[in-house]
Amino acid sequence: MNILIVGPSWVGDMVMAQTLFMCLKQRHPDCQIDVLAPEWSRPILERMPEVRQALSFPVGHGVLDMATRRNIAQSLRGKYQQAILLPNSLKSALVPFFAGIPKRTGWRGEMRFGLLNDMRKLDKQRYPLMIERFMALAYKPGAELPKPYPNPSLRIVEETRDVALARFGLSLDRPVLALCPGAEFGESKRWPAEHFAKVAEVKIRDGWQVWLFGSKNDHAVGEGIVQGLIPGLREEAVNLAGETSLAEAIDLLSCAEAVVSNDSGLMHVAAALGRPLVSIYGSTSPAFTPPLSDQVEVVRLGLDCSPCFDRTCRFGHNNCMRELKPRPVIEALERLAPQSIEVR
């Protein structure tokens, strides 16, 4: 049985989609799973043993480009018995429909009647978690999801990890604290740079080194964190935000003894790598997209105005993040990983 998955468009969602792939493999051990998704997601999919291949989808988010969709559909015709759609958009249903895939499964979305022939009506009370909404598509409508739920697990190849370490001149002579200060969704999900800098200072004084991760958009905040350290400590922090590829970031994150992250795609990557993780929440909620790992502590204030899920604070103060001081994060780190570790 060959199954085509139309994948999501965000890093964290793609990591969490592995729970669906795991469920499909449990139900149909011999099935082959291919994922049609943006090219940037290839490094994630290649690290999932359940996925046979990542199929590049070259159409940008929100772009119709009907001709390209038809061409892709033609290349897929006759190859799959089922398509499962994770996005809820009408556009995401076009390729499986044009490809004539016999069974096309997904949640009721924006006017997809006729495009899907296995359309499900979502009960948000029954499936409050995003992974539940993904996993449920592997089963018959209304089926009880088997527990415990699987955690995403990305595999790392030592050879590519060592290449990344060599490229950036990094060593593992001291334990690594990874900081992920970005969040593509918006400013409201970002913990202040000075708070990250304080955490970095404490761990460097404990004998750790600090690596900062993120996209090009996060490079400036990474520099702010590094420059927030005094000389003598500053040299123990490396700003990799915007310098690595996603594949390199995944491989290097796997080296971390602990990770501190906003609610972001890299948070989900760190969880799927099994790294001890402190997740910082403000405007969003771990009740919908929690990091899926057994080594996680969530730190949040839980103000009356949160979670609001706004990109920017509607009140202009961003207190859910600004008033969350470094001490609770540092204490969570100390519980997850030793306060000081003997140099290897």
C-alpha positions as a Markdown table, in Angstrom:
| # | Residue | x | y | z |
|---|---|---|---|---|
| 1 | Met | 0.0 | 0.0 | 0.0 |
| 2 | Asn | 1.5 | 3.3 | -1.1 |
| 3 | Ile | 0.3 | 6.4 | 0.8 |
| 4 | Leu | 0.9 | 10.0 | -0.2 |
| 5 | Ile | 0.9 | 12.6 | 2.6 |
| 6 | Val | 0.4 | 16.2 | 1.8 |
| 7 | Gly | 2.5 | 17.8 | 4.5 |
| 8 | Pro | 2.2 | 20.9 | 6.5 |
| 9 | Ser | 4.0 | 24.2 | 5.9 |
| 10 | Trp | 5.7 | 24.8 | 9.3 |
| 11 | Val | 8.7 | 23.1 | 10.9 |
| 12 | Gly | 7.0 | 22.2 | 14.1 |
| 13 | Asp | 4.0 | 20.8 | 12.4 |
| 14 | Met | 6.2 | 18.7 | 10.1 |
| 15 | Val | 8.0 | 17.2 | 13.2 |
| 16 | Met | 4.6 | 16.4 | 14.9 |
| 17 | Ala | 3.3 | 14.8 | 11.7 |
| 18 | Gln | 5.7 | 11.9 | 12.3 |
| 19 | Thr | 3.1 | 10.7 | 14.9 |
| 20 | Leu | 0.8 | 10.1 | 11.9 |
| 21 | Phe | 3.5 | 8.2 | 10.0 |
| 22 | Met | 4.2 | 6.0 | 13.0 |
| 23 | Cys | 0.5 | 5.2 | 13.4 |
| 24 | Leu | 0.3 | 4.3 | 9.7 |
| 25 | Lys | 3.3 | 2.0 | 10.0 |
| 26 | Gln | 1.7 | 0.3 | 13.1 |
| 27 | Arg | -1.5 | -0.3 | 11.2 |
| 28 | His | 0.0 | -1.2 | 7.8 |
| 29 | Pro | 3.6 | -2.4 | 8.5 |
| 30 | Asp | 4.3 | -2.9 | 4.8 |
| 31 | Cys | 3.0 | 0.5 | 3.6 |
| 32 | Gln | 5.2 | 3.0 | 1.8 |
| 33 | Ile | 4.9 | 6.6 | 2.9 |
| 34 | Asp | 5.9 | 9.5 | 0.6 |
| 35 | Val | 5.4 | 13.1 | 1.7 |
| 36 | Leu | 4.7 | 16.0 | -0.7 |
| 37 | Ala | 5.9 | 19.1 | 1.0 |
| 38 | Pro | 8.0 | 22.2 | 0.6 |
| 39 | Glu | 11.7 | 21.6 | -0.2 |
| 40 | Trp | 12.9 | 23.1 | 3.1 |
| 41 | Ser | 11.3 | 20.2 | 4.9 |
| 42 | Arg | 13.5 | 17.5 | 3.3 |
| 43 | Pro | 16.1 | 17.4 | 6.1 |
| 44 | Ile | 13.3 | 16.7 | 8.6 |
| 45 | Leu | 11.7 | 14.0 | 6.5 |
| 46 | Glu | 15.0 | 12.3 | 5.7 |
| 47 | Arg | 15.5 | 11.8 | 9.4 |
| 48 | Met | 12.2 | 10.0 | 9.8 |
| 49 | Pro | 12.6 | 6.2 | 9.2 |
| 50 | Glu | 8.9 | 5.9 | 8.4 |
| 51 | Val | 9.2 | 8.1 | 5.3 |
| 52 | Arg | 10.3 | 6.5 | 2.0 |
| 53 | Gln | 10.9 | 9.7 | 0.2 |
| 54 | Ala | 10.3 | 13.4 | 0.4 |
| 55 | Leu | 8.6 | 14.8 | -2.8 |
| 56 | Ser | 9.4 | 18.5 | -3.4 |
| 57 | Phe | 6.4 | 20.8 | -3.8 |
| 58 | Pro | 7.7 | 23.9 | -5.5 |
| 59 | Val | 4.5 | 26.1 | -5.2 |
| 60 | Gly | 4.8 | 28.7 | -2.5 |
| 61 | His | 2.4 | 28.9 | 0.5 |
| 62 | Gly | -0.9 | 30.5 | -0.6 |
| 63 | Val | 0.0 | 30.4 | -4.3 |
| 64 | Leu | -2.5 | 28.7 | -6.7 |
| 65 | Asp | -0.3 | 28.0 | -9.8 |
| 66 | Met | -2.8 | 25.5 | -11.3 |
| 67 | Ala | -0.4 | 24.4 | -14.1 |
| 68 | Thr | 2.3 | 23.3 | -11.7 |
| 69 | Arg | -0.2 | 21.4 | -9.5 |
| 70 | Arg | -1.5 | 19.6 | -12.6 |
| 71 | Asn | 2.0 | 18.6 | -13.7 |
| 72 | Ile | 2.8 | 17.3 | -10.2 |
| 73 | Ala | -0.4 | 15.3 | -10.2 |
| 74 | Gln | 0.4 | 13.8 | -13.6 |
| 75 | Ser | 3.7 | 12.5 | -12.2 |
| 76 | Leu | 1.9 | 10.9 | -9.3 |
| 77 | Arg | -0.9 | 9.3 | -11.2 |
| 78 | Gly | -1.3 | 5.5 | -10.6 |
| 79 | Lys | 1.3 | 5.4 | -7.8 |
| 80 | Tyr | -0.8 | 5.7 | -4.6 |
| 81 | Gln | -3.9 | 4.0 | -3.1 |
| 82 | Gln | -4.5 | 6.7 | -0.5 |
| 83 | Ala | -3.7 | 10.4 | 0.0 |
| 84 | Ile | -3.9 | 12.0 | 3.5 |
| 85 | Leu | -4.0 | 15.8 | 3.7 |
| 86 | Leu | -2.7 | 17.5 | 6.8 |
| 87 | Pro | -3.5 | 21.1 | 5.7 |
| 88 | Asn | -7.1 | 22.1 | 5.7 |
| 89 | Ser | -6.9 | 24.3 | 2.6 |
| 90 | Leu | -8.7 | 23.8 | -0.7 |
| 91 | Lys | -5.4 | 24.1 | -2.6 |
| 92 | Ser | -3.9 | 21.2 | -0.7 |
| 93 | Ala | -6.6 | 18.9 | -2.0 |
| 94 | Leu | -6.0 | 19.7 | -5.7 |
| 95 | Val | -3.0 | 17.5 | -6.5 |
| 96 | Pro | -4.4 | 14.3 | -5.0 |
| 97 | Phe | -7.7 | 14.9 | -6.8 |
| 98 | Phe | -6.0 | 15.7 | -10.2 |
| 99 | Ala | -3.8 | 12.6 | -9.6 |
| 100 | Gly | -6.8 | 10.4 | -9.3 |
| 101 | Ile | -5.7 | 8.8 | -6.0 |
| 102 | Pro | -8.6 | 6.5 | -5.1 |
| 103 | Lys | -8.9 | 7.4 | -1.4 |
| 104 | Arg | -8.4 | 11.0 | -0.4 |
| 105 | Thr | -8.6 | 11.6 | 3.4 |
| 106 | Gly | -8.7 | 14.8 | 5.3 |
| 107 | Trp | -10.6 | 17.0 | 7.7 |
| 108 | Arg | -13.4 | 19.2 | 6.4 |
| 109 | Gly | -11.8 | 22.4 | 5.4 |
| 110 | Glu | -12.4 | 25.3 | 3.1 |
| 111 | Met | -14.9 | 24.0 | 0.5 |
| 112 | Arg | -13.2 | 20.7 | -0.3 |
| 113 | Phe | -16.4 | 18.8 | -1.1 |
| 114 | Gly | -15.8 | 16.6 | -4.1 |
| 115 | Leu | -12.1 | 16.9 | -3.8 |
| 116 | Leu | -12.0 | 14.6 | -0.8 |
| 117 | Asn | -14.0 | 11.3 | -0.7 |
| 118 | Asp | -13.0 | 10.4 | 2.9 |
| 119 | Met | -13.8 | 13.7 | 4.6 |
| 120 | Arg | -13.9 | 13.8 | 8.4 |
| 121 | Lys | -15.7 | 16.3 | 10.6 |
| 122 | Leu | -13.3 | 17.4 | 13.4 |
| 123 | Asp | -14.5 | 17.2 | 17.0 |
| 124 | Lys | -12.1 | 19.6 | 18.7 |
| 125 | Gln | -13.2 | 18.5 | 22.1 |
| 126 | Arg | -12.3 | 14.9 | 21.4 |
| 127 | Tyr | -9.0 | 15.8 | 19.7 |
| 128 | Pro | -7.7 | 18.9 | 21.4 |
| 129 | Leu | -4.0 | 18.2 | 20.5 |
| 130 | Met | -2.7 | 18.8 | 17.0 |
| 131 | Ile | -1.0 | 15.4 | 17.0 |
| 132 | Glu | -4.4 | 13.8 | 17.8 |
| 133 | Arg | -5.8 | 15.5 | 14.7 |
| 134 | Phe | -3.0 | 14.1 | 12.6 |
| 135 | Met | -3.1 | 10.6 | 14.1 |
| 136 | Ala | -6.8 | 10.3 | 13.8 |
| 137 | Leu | -6.5 | 10.3 | 10.0 |
| 138 | Ala | -4.7 | 7.0 | 10.2 |
| 139 | Tyr | -7.8 | 5.3 | 11.6 |
| 140 | Lys | -11.5 | 4.9 | 10.8 |
| 141 | Pro | -13.7 | 7.9 | 11.7 |
| 142 | Gly | -14.5 | 8.0 | 15.4 |
| 143 | Ala | -11.9 | 5.4 | 16.3 |
| 144 | Glu | -10.3 | 5.5 | 19.8 |
| 145 | Leu | -6.6 | 6.5 | 19.4 |
| 146 | Pro | -4.2 | 4.0 | 21.0 |
| 147 | Lys | -2.2 | 5.2 | 23.9 |
| 148 | Pro | 0.5 | 6.0 | 24.8 |
| 149 | Tyr | 0.9 | 8.4 | 21.9 |
| 150 | Pro | 4.2 | 8.0 | 20.1 |
| 151 | Asn | 6.8 | 10.8 | 20.4 |
| 152 | Pro | 8.5 | 12.0 | 17.2 |
| 153 | Ser | 12.1 | 10.7 | 16.9 |
| 154 | Leu | 14.5 | 12.1 | 14.4 |
| 155 | Arg | 17.6 | 9.9 | 13.6 |
| 156 | Ile | 21.0 | 11.5 | 13.4 |
| 157 | Val | 23.9 | 10.2 | 11.2 |
| 158 | Glu | 27.2 | 10.7 | 13.0 |
| 159 | Glu | 29.1 | 11.4 | 9.8 |
| 160 | Thr | 26.9 | 14.4 | 8.8 |
| 161 | Arg | 27.0 | 15.7 | 12.4 |
| 162 | Asp | 30.8 | 15.6 | 12.5 |
| 163 | Val | 30.9 | 17.4 | 9.2 |
| 164 | Ala | 28.7 | 20.2 | 10.7 |
| 165 | Leu | 30.9 | 20.4 | 13.8 |
| 166 | Ala | 34.0 | 20.7 | 11.6 |
| 167 | Arg | 32.5 | 23.3 | 9.3 |
| 168 | Phe | 31.8 | 25.7 | 12.2 |
| 169 | Gly | 34.9 | 24.9 | 14.2 |
| 170 | Leu | 32.9 | 23.5 | 17.1 |
| 171 | Ser | 34.1 | 21.1 | 19.7 |
| 172 | Leu | 32.4 | 19.0 | 22.4 |
| 173 | Asp | 35.0 | 19.5 | 25.1 |
| 174 | Arg | 32.4 | 21.2 | 27.3 |
| 175 | Pro | 28.6 | 20.5 | 27.6 |
| 176 | Val | 26.5 | 22.5 | 25.2 |
| 177 | Leu | 23.5 | 24.6 | 26.0 |
| 178 | Ala | 21.5 | 25.4 | 22.9 |
| 179 | Leu | 19.4 | 28.5 | 22.9 |
| 180 | Cys | 16.6 | 29.0 | 20.3 |
| 181 | Pro | 15.4 | 32.6 | 20.8 |
| 182 | Gly | 13.4 | 33.0 | 17.6 |
| 183 | Ala | 9.8 | 32.2 | 16.6 |
| 184 | Glu | 8.6 | 32.7 | 13.0 |
| 185 | Phe | 5.0 | 33.2 | 14.1 |
| 186 | Gly | 5.5 | 36.5 | 15.7 |
| 187 | Glu | 7.1 | 38.7 | 18.3 |
| 188 | Ser | 4.6 | 37.7 | 21.0 |
| 189 | Lys | 6.2 | 34.2 | 21.2 |
| 190 | Arg | 9.8 | 35.6 | 21.9 |
| 191 | Trp | 11.3 | 35.7 | 25.3 |
| 192 | Pro | 13.4 | 38.8 | 25.7 |
| 193 | Ala | 17.1 | 38.6 | 24.6 |
| 194 | Glu | 18.3 | 39.9 | 28.0 |
| 195 | His | 16.6 | 36.9 | 29.7 |
| 196 | Phe | 18.3 | 34.5 | 27.3 |
| 197 | Ala | 21.6 | 36.2 | 28.0 |
| 198 | Lys | 21.2 | 35.7 | 31.8 |
| 199 | Val | 20.6 | 32.0 | 31.3 |
| 200 | Ala | 23.7 | 31.8 | 29.1 |
| 201 | Glu | 25.8 | 33.6 | 31.7 |
| 202 | Val | 24.8 | 31.3 | 34.5 |
| 203 | Lys | 25.5 | 28.1 | 32.4 |
| 204 | Ile | 28.8 | 29.5 | 31.1 |
| 205 | Arg | 30.0 | 30.2 | 34.6 |
| 206 | Asp | 29.0 | 26.5 | 35.4 |
| 207 | Gly | 31.5 | 25.4 | 32.7 |
| 208 | Trp | 29.1 | 25.1 | 29.7 |
| 209 | Gln | 29.4 | 26.6 | 26.2 |
| 210 | Val | 26.4 | 28.2 | 24.5 |
| 211 | Trp | 25.3 | 27.7 | 20.9 |
| 212 | Leu | 22.5 | 29.9 | 19.5 |
| 213 | Phe | 20.2 | 28.6 | 16.7 |
| 214 | Gly | 17.6 | 30.1 | 14.4 |
| 215 | Ser | 16.9 | 31.5 | 11.0 |
| 216 | Lys | 18.4 | 34.6 | 9.3 |
| 217 | Asn | 15.7 | 36.6 | 11.0 |
| 218 | Asp | 17.0 | 35.5 | 14.4 |
| 219 | His | 20.6 | 36.4 | 13.7 |
| 220 | Ala | 20.3 | 39.9 | 15.2 |
| 221 | Val | 18.7 | 38.8 | 18.4 |
| 222 | Gly | 21.4 | 36.1 | 18.7 |
| 223 | Glu | 24.0 | 38.8 | 18.4 |
| 224 | Gly | 22.2 | 40.8 | 21.1 |
| 225 | Ile | 22.4 | 37.8 | 23.4 |
| 226 | Val | 26.1 | 37.3 | 22.8 |
| 227 | Gln | 26.9 | 41.0 | 23.2 |
| 228 | Gly | 24.9 | 40.9 | 26.5 |
| 229 | Leu | 27.6 | 38.8 | 28.0 |
| 230 | Ile | 30.7 | 40.3 | 29.6 |
| 231 | Pro | 34.1 | 39.8 | 28.0 |
| 232 | Gly | 35.5 | 36.4 | 29.2 |
| 233 | Leu | 32.1 | 34.9 | 28.9 |
| 234 | Arg | 31.1 | 36.2 | 25.5 |
| 235 | Glu | 33.8 | 34.1 | 23.9 |
| 236 | Glu | 32.0 | 30.9 | 25.1 |
| 237 | Ala | 28.9 | 31.7 | 23.0 |
| 238 | Val | 28.5 | 31.1 | 19.3 |
| 239 | Asn | 25.7 | 32.6 | 17.2 |
| 240 | Leu | 24.8 | 30.1 | 14.6 |
| 241 | Ala | 21.4 | 31.7 | 13.8 |
| 242 | Gly | 21.2 | 32.2 | 10.0 |
| 243 | Glu | 24.5 | 30.5 | 9.5 |
| 244 | Thr | 23.4 | 26.9 | 9.3 |
| 245 | Ser | 21.2 | 25.0 | 7.0 |
| 246 | Leu | 18.2 | 23.3 | 8.6 |
| 247 | Ala | 20.0 | 20.0 | 8.2 |
| 248 | Glu | 23.1 | 21.3 | 10.1 |
| 249 | Ala | 20.9 | 22.9 | 12.8 |
| 250 | Ile | 19.3 | 19.5 | 13.4 |
| 251 | Asp | 22.6 | 17.7 | 13.6 |
| 252 | Leu | 24.2 | 20.3 | 15.9 |
| 253 | Leu | 21.1 | 20.4 | 18.2 |
| 254 | Ser | 21.6 | 16.7 | 18.7 |
| 255 | Cys | 24.9 | 17.5 | 20.4 |
| 256 | Ala | 23.3 | 19.7 | 23.1 |
| 257 | Glu | 23.2 | 18.6 | 26.7 |
| 258 | Ala | 20.2 | 20.9 | 27.2 |
| 259 | Val | 18.0 | 23.3 | 25.2 |
| 260 | Val | 16.1 | 26.4 | 26.0 |
| 261 | Ser | 13.6 | 27.5 | 23.4 |
| 262 | Asn | 10.5 | 29.6 | 22.7 |
| 263 | Asp | 7.5 | 27.8 | 21.3 |
| 264 | Ser | 9.0 | 27.3 | 17.8 |
| 265 | Gly | 9.8 | 24.8 | 15.2 |
| 266 | Leu | 13.3 | 24.2 | 16.7 |
| 267 | Met | 11.6 | 23.5 | 20.0 |
| 268 | His | 9.8 | 20.5 | 18.4 |
| 269 | Val | 13.1 | 19.5 | 16.7 |
| 270 | Ala | 14.9 | 19.5 | 20.0 |
| 271 | Ala | 12.1 | 17.4 | 21.6 |
| 272 | Ala | 12.3 | 14.9 | 18.7 |
| 273 | Leu | 16.0 | 14.6 | 19.2 |
| 274 | Gly | 15.4 | 13.6 | 22.8 |
| 275 | Arg | 17.3 | 16.6 | 24.2 |
| 276 | Pro | 16.5 | 17.8 | 27.8 |
| 277 | Leu | 14.3 | 20.8 | 26.9 |
| 278 | Val | 13.0 | 23.9 | 28.7 |
| 279 | Ser | 10.1 | 25.3 | 26.6 |
| 280 | Ile | 9.0 | 28.9 | 27.2 |
| 281 | Tyr | 5.3 | 29.7 | 26.5 |
| 282 | Gly | 3.6 | 33.1 | 26.6 |
| 283 | Ser | 1.0 | 33.9 | 23.9 |
| 284 | Thr | 0.5 | 30.3 | 22.9 |
| 285 | Ser | -0.4 | 27.2 | 24.9 |
| 286 | Pro | 1.2 | 23.8 | 25.4 |
| 287 | Ala | -2.4 | 22.4 | 25.6 |
| 288 | Phe | -2.4 | 22.4 | 21.7 |
| 289 | Thr | 1.2 | 21.9 | 20.5 |
| 290 | Pro | 3.3 | 20.7 | 23.4 |
| 291 | Pro | 6.9 | 19.5 | 22.9 |
| 292 | Leu | 6.6 | 15.7 | 22.7 |
| 293 | Ser | 9.3 | 14.2 | 24.8 |
| 294 | Asp | 9.9 | 12.7 | 28.3 |
| 295 | Gln | 12.6 | 15.3 | 29.1 |
| 296 | Val | 10.7 | 18.5 | 29.0 |
| 297 | Glu | 9.8 | 21.3 | 31.4 |
| 298 | Val | 7.3 | 24.0 | 30.3 |
| 299 | Val | 7.7 | 27.4 | 31.9 |
| 300 | Arg | 5.0 | 30.0 | 31.6 |
| 301 | Leu | 3.3 | 32.7 | 33.7 |
| 302 | Gly | -0.3 | 31.9 | 32.7 |
| 303 | Leu | -1.5 | 35.4 | 32.8 |
| 304 | Asp | -5.3 | 36.1 | 32.4 |
| 305 | Cys | -4.7 | 37.5 | 28.9 |
| 306 | Ser | -2.8 | 34.4 | 27.7 |
| 307 | Pro | -2.9 | 32.4 | 25.6 |
| 308 | Cys | -4.1 | 34.9 | 23.0 |
| 309 | Phe | -2.4 | 33.4 | 20.0 |
| 310 | Asp | -1.8 | 36.9 | 18.6 |
| 311 | Arg | 1.4 | 37.6 | 16.6 |
| 312 | Thr | 1.9 | 40.8 | 18.6 |
| 313 | Cys | 0.6 | 41.7 | 22.0 |
| 314 | Arg | -2.8 | 43.4 | 21.6 |
| 315 | Phe | -2.0 | 45.5 | 24.8 |
| 316 | Gly | 1.5 | 46.4 | 23.7 |
| 317 | His | 3.2 | 45.2 | 26.9 |
| 318 | Asn | 4.0 | 41.5 | 26.1 |
| 319 | Asn | 4.0 | 40.8 | 29.9 |
| 320 | Cys | 3.5 | 37.1 | 29.4 |
| 321 | Met | 7.1 | 37.0 | 28.2 |
| 322 | Arg | 8.7 | 40.1 | 29.6 |
| 323 | Glu | 7.7 | 39.4 | 33.2 |
| 324 | Leu | 8.8 | 35.8 | 33.0 |
| 325 | Lys | 12.2 | 36.1 | 34.6 |
| 326 | Pro | 15.3 | 33.9 | 34.0 |
| 327 | Arg | 15.2 | 32.2 | 37.5 |
| 328 | Pro | 12.4 | 29.7 | 36.7 |
| 329 | Val | 14.1 | 28.7 | 33.5 |
| 330 | Ile | 17.5 | 28.3 | 35.2 |
| 331 | Glu | 15.9 | 26.2 | 37.9 |
| 332 | Ala | 14.1 | 24.0 | 35.3 |
| 333 | Leu | 17.5 | 23.5 | 33.5 |
| 334 | Glu | 19.1 | 22.5 | 36.8 |
| 335 | Arg | 16.4 | 19.8 | 37.3 |
| 336 | Leu | 16.8 | 18.5 | 33.7 |
| 337 | Ala | 20.6 | 18.5 | 33.5 |
| 338 | Pro | 23.3 | 18.7 | 36.2 |
| 339 | Gln | 24.2 | 22.2 | 37.3 |
| 340 | Ser | 27.8 | 21.7 | 36.4 |
| 341 | Ile | 29.3 | 18.8 | 34.4 |
| 342 | Glu | 32.8 | 17.6 | 34.5 |
| 343 | Val | 34.7 | 18.5 | 31.3 |
| 344 | Arg | 34.9 | 15.6 | 29.0 |
